[in-house]
Amino acid sequence: MSELITRFIITEKTIRLAEKENKVTIAVPLSASKREIKKQVEKAYGVKVVKVNTAITMKGEKKAVVKLSPESNAFELLTRLGLV
């Protein structure tokens, strides 16, 4: 993994997002911008990113919900990485 992507967040909700809405959820540094996150995900995993939403959690972490294009499958990406 790169220094920009801290870890993938895997919960029941994020698995459901991957299956139904083609989105992956990633923990990132507070200083990361949406543009940087998009470039890093596309480069590191060979997928096409449509949209990036970010939020700061109550724990003080920044998480990014990354929507992939229809030709890139989020659930297959998580499976390929061995996370599901």
N, C-alpha and C positions, 0 to 999 in steps of 0.2 A: 504494500500500500504506500501511498505517498504521504508526505508530511501534512498535506491539506486535509486529507480524509482521515480523521481520528479513528472512527469505527463505524460499522453499520449498526443501526438500532433494529433489533429483531424482537418484536412482540406480536401478540395475536393481531393487534390492530395494523401493524406495519405489514404483516404477511397478507392480511385482507386487502390493504392498499395495493400491494404488489400484484395480487391476483386480479382484482376487479378494476383498478384505475391505472395500472401500469406505472406505479410510483415506488421509489426506494427512499428510505429515510437514513440519513447519514449524520453523525456527529462531526462537527467541524470547529476549528478555532474561532474565537469571537471576532478576530480581525479579518476573517475570510469574507469576500464579497460574493454576490450571486454570480457575477461574471467569471470570477476565478474558480468557483465551485463547478460551474458548467464546463469550463475548459478542461479542468482536471478529470472530471468523470468521463467526458468524451475521450480524452487521451488515454487514460489508464485502463478503461474497460471496453473501448471500441463500440460505444453505443451513441445514439443521437439523442440529445437532451432538448426537450421542447420548452420546459419551464422550471424555474427553481423558486421555491418559497422558503423563507427562513423564519425562525422564531427562537427566542431565548427562553429556555426552560426555567422552572422555579429553582432548579439546582444551579443555575448560572451557566449552563452549557448552551451552545448554539447548535440547533439542529436544522438540517436542510431537507426538505421534501422535494425530491427531484423527479419530475414527470418525464418519462421517456417517450420517444416517438412510437407510433404503431409498429414499425418494423423491428424495434428493439423491445424484447420482452423482459420486464423487470423480474418476474419470478424465475425465468431461466437464468438470468444474471446471478441471482442469489443462489440458485442451485449450482451453477458453475463454480462459484466461489466457495461452495461447501458450507453455506450458512443455513440452508434449509434442508 
